[in-house]
Amino acid sequence: MQPAPASGPELPAAVGATYARAERHGFMLSCEPAVGRLLATLAASVPAGGRILEMGTGIGVGTSWIVHGVGARDDVQVVTVDLDEQASAIAREASWPAWVTLRVGDVLAVLDELGRFDLIFADAQGGKWTGLDRTIAALRPGGLLLVDDMTPPRWMDDAHERHTARVRATLLSHPDLVSSELACGSGMILCARRRAPR
């Protein structure tokens, strides 16, 4: 994944600052601006009292797009979790709203205690390659799941390709989800969890 531009009229100021931080630290795994804009759009749509979970904070680029989408609201809770203590420490350098919580650890180890969400951005192996069923279960009815890196330009290895194919097949055939593949960034799948009939 190539580093995104750190400035320009197309980037909100706070988002641009986060891309610049990623560039300074040589962090190459941030979501691309097109993915970030989609994420911000979905974040803007969460209902009153909504909850958003990001699986894979990195150094906070995706988080900054989520915050941009939420805007001036203060009724939304955002939780972002990453295994990498060093990356999380860099993410904490930013000034986040009080409704953003950054956690370090295995998202699957804390998922049950975190509750359910209206929007989940799955951008890490945990919760996607492993524990995908638990990620889906953490979606509220009508909630949205955005899964990144479904058609990357190249595979890291055979296991990467196999895991991704399995995740794709699960998302596109799951009886509780309605899913669509998006040619955005490194390939996205957007899923909505069905609401129970009245």
C-alpha positions as CSV (number, residue, x, y, z in Angstrom):
1,M,0.0,0.0,0.0
2,Q,1.4,3.4,-1.0
3,P,1.5,6.3,1.5
4,A,-1.4,8.7,0.9
5,P,-0.8,12.4,0.3
6,A,-0.4,14.3,3.6
7,S,-2.0,17.5,2.4
8,G,-4.1,18.9,-0.3
9,P,-7.6,20.5,-0.7
10,E,-9.2,17.1,-0.9
11,L,-8.2,16.1,2.7
12,P,-9.7,17.5,5.9
13,A,-7.1,19.2,8.0
14,A,-7.1,16.7,10.8
15,V,-7.0,13.7,8.4
16,G,-4.1,15.3,6.5
17,A,-2.2,15.7,9.8
18,T,-2.7,12.0,10.6
19,Y,-1.4,11.0,7.1
20,A,1.6,13.3,7.7
21,R,2.2,11.5,11.0
22,A,2.1,8.2,9.2
23,E,4.6,9.4,6.7
24,R,7.0,10.8,9.4
25,H,7.0,7.4,11.1
26,G,7.2,5.3,7.9
27,F,3.9,3.7,8.5
28,M,2.7,2.3,5.2
29,L,-0.5,0.5,6.1
30,S,-2.9,3.4,6.5
31,C,-6.2,3.3,4.5
32,E,-6.2,5.2,1.3
33,P,-8.2,8.4,1.0
34,A,-10.9,6.8,-1.1
35,V,-11.5,4.2,1.6
36,G,-11.3,6.9,4.2
37,R,-14.0,8.9,2.5
38,L,-16.3,5.9,2.4
39,L,-15.6,5.2,6.0
40,A,-16.4,8.8,6.9
41,T,-19.6,8.6,5.0
42,L,-20.7,5.5,6.8
43,A,-19.7,7.0,10.1
44,A,-21.9,10.0,9.4
45,S,-24.9,7.7,9.0
46,V,-24.8,6.0,12.4
47,P,-28.0,6.6,14.4
48,A,-28.3,8.6,17.5
49,G,-26.4,7.0,20.3
50,G,-24.5,5.0,17.7
51,R,-21.4,2.9,18.3
52,I,-18.5,2.4,15.9
53,L,-15.7,-0.2,16.2
54,E,-12.4,-0.1,14.3
55,M,-10.4,-3.3,14.3
56,G,-6.9,-2.2,13.6
57,T,-6.1,1.4,14.6
58,G,-2.7,1.6,13.0
59,I,-1.6,5.1,13.8
60,G,-5.1,6.5,13.5
61,V,-5.7,7.4,9.9
62,G,-8.9,5.4,9.7
63,T,-9.9,6.8,13.1
64,S,-9.4,10.3,11.9
65,W,-11.7,9.6,8.9
66,I,-14.3,8.2,11.3
67,V,-14.1,11.3,13.5
68,H,-14.4,13.5,10.4
69,G,-17.6,11.7,9.4
70,V,-19.1,11.9,12.9
71,G,-18.4,15.6,12.9
72,A,-19.7,17.8,15.7
73,R,-21.9,15.1,17.2
74,D,-21.2,14.0,20.7
75,D,-23.7,11.1,20.9
76,V,-21.5,8.6,19.1
77,Q,-19.0,6.3,20.8
78,V,-15.9,5.2,18.8
79,V,-13.7,2.3,20.0
80,T,-10.6,1.4,18.1
81,V,-8.3,-1.5,19.0
82,D,-4.8,-2.5,17.8
83,L,-2.3,-5.2,18.9
84,D,0.7,-2.9,18.1
85,E,1.7,-0.9,21.2
86,Q,4.1,1.2,19.3
87,A,1.6,2.2,16.6
88,S,-1.1,2.8,19.2
89,A,1.3,5.1,21.1
90,I,1.8,7.2,17.9
91,A,-2.0,7.3,17.4
92,R,-2.3,8.7,20.9
93,E,-0.2,11.7,19.9
94,A,-3.3,13.1,18.2
95,S,-6.0,15.0,20.0
96,W,-9.1,12.9,19.9
97,P,-12.6,13.8,21.0
98,A,-13.6,12.4,24.4
99,W,-16.0,9.9,22.7
100,V,-13.0,8.1,21.1
101,T,-11.4,5.3,23.0
102,L,-8.1,3.8,21.9
103,R,-7.3,0.3,23.2
104,V,-4.2,-1.9,22.9
105,G,-4.7,-5.6,22.6
106,D,-6.3,-8.5,20.7
107,V,-9.7,-7.3,19.6
108,L,-11.1,-10.8,19.9
109,A,-10.0,-11.0,23.5
110,V,-12.1,-7.9,24.3
111,L,-14.9,-8.2,21.8
112,D,-17.5,-9.7,24.1
113,E,-17.1,-7.0,26.7
114,L,-17.3,-4.2,24.0
115,G,-20.9,-5.0,23.2
116,R,-22.6,-4.4,19.8
117,F,-22.0,-1.8,17.1
118,D,-23.8,0.1,14.3
119,L,-20.6,0.2,12.2
120,I,-17.6,-2.0,12.3
121,F,-14.5,-1.4,10.2
122,A,-12.5,-4.6,10.0
123,D,-9.0,-3.6,8.9
124,A,-6.9,-6.2,10.8
125,Q,-6.5,-10.0,10.7
126,G,-8.2,-10.4,14.1
127,G,-11.9,-10.3,13.6
128,K,-11.5,-10.9,9.9
129,W,-9.2,-13.9,9.2
130,T,-10.1,-15.2,12.6
131,G,-13.2,-14.6,14.6
132,L,-15.3,-13.4,11.6
133,D,-18.4,-15.0,13.0
134,R,-17.9,-13.0,16.3
135,T,-17.5,-9.8,14.3
136,I,-20.7,-10.4,12.5
137,A,-22.4,-11.2,15.8
138,A,-21.2,-7.9,17.2
139,L,-23.2,-6.0,14.6
140,R,-26.6,-4.6,15.7
141,P,-29.5,-5.3,13.3
142,G,-29.2,-2.8,10.5
143,G,-25.5,-2.3,11.3
144,L,-22.8,-2.0,8.7
145,L,-19.6,-4.0,8.4
146,L,-16.8,-2.6,6.1
147,V,-14.1,-5.1,5.4
148,D,-10.8,-3.9,3.8
149,D,-8.1,-5.5,1.7
150,M,-10.4,-8.0,-0.2
151,T,-8.6,-7.6,-3.6
152,P,-5.1,-6.3,-2.9
153,P,-2.8,-5.7,-5.9
154,R,-0.6,-8.6,-4.7
155,W,-0.9,-11.3,-2.1
156,M,1.7,-11.5,0.7
157,D,1.7,-15.3,0.4
158,D,-0.6,-18.3,-0.3
159,A,-2.1,-18.1,3.2
160,H,-3.1,-14.5,2.7
161,E,-4.9,-15.4,-0.5
162,R,-6.6,-18.4,1.1
163,H,-7.8,-16.5,4.1
164,T,-9.1,-13.6,2.0
165,A,-11.0,-16.0,-0.3
166,R,-12.6,-17.6,2.7
167,V,-13.6,-14.3,4.2
168,R,-15.0,-13.1,0.9
169,A,-17.1,-16.3,0.4
170,T,-18.4,-16.0,4.0
171,L,-19.5,-12.4,3.7
172,L,-21.1,-12.8,0.3
173,S,-23.1,-15.9,1.3
174,H,-23.9,-15.2,5.0
175,P,-27.7,-15.5,5.7
176,D,-27.7,-12.6,8.1
177,L,-25.9,-10.2,5.7
178,V,-26.5,-8.3,2.5
179,S,-23.1,-7.6,1.0
180,S,-21.6,-5.8,-1.9
181,E,-18.1,-5.7,-3.3
182,L,-16.7,-2.3,-3.9
183,A,-13.8,-1.5,-6.3
184,C,-12.3,1.0,-3.8
185,G,-8.7,1.0,-2.5
186,S,-7.5,-2.5,-2.0
187,G,-11.0,-3.9,-2.5
188,M,-13.8,-3.5,0.0
189,I,-16.9,-5.5,1.0
190,L,-19.7,-3.6,2.6
191,C,-22.2,-5.6,4.5
192,A,-25.5,-4.7,6.2
193,R,-26.9,-7.0,8.9
194,R,-30.5,-7.8,8.2
195,R,-33.2,-6.6,10.6
196,A,-35.6,-9.2,12.0
197,P,-39.0,-9.2,10.5
198,R,-41.7,-7.5,12.6
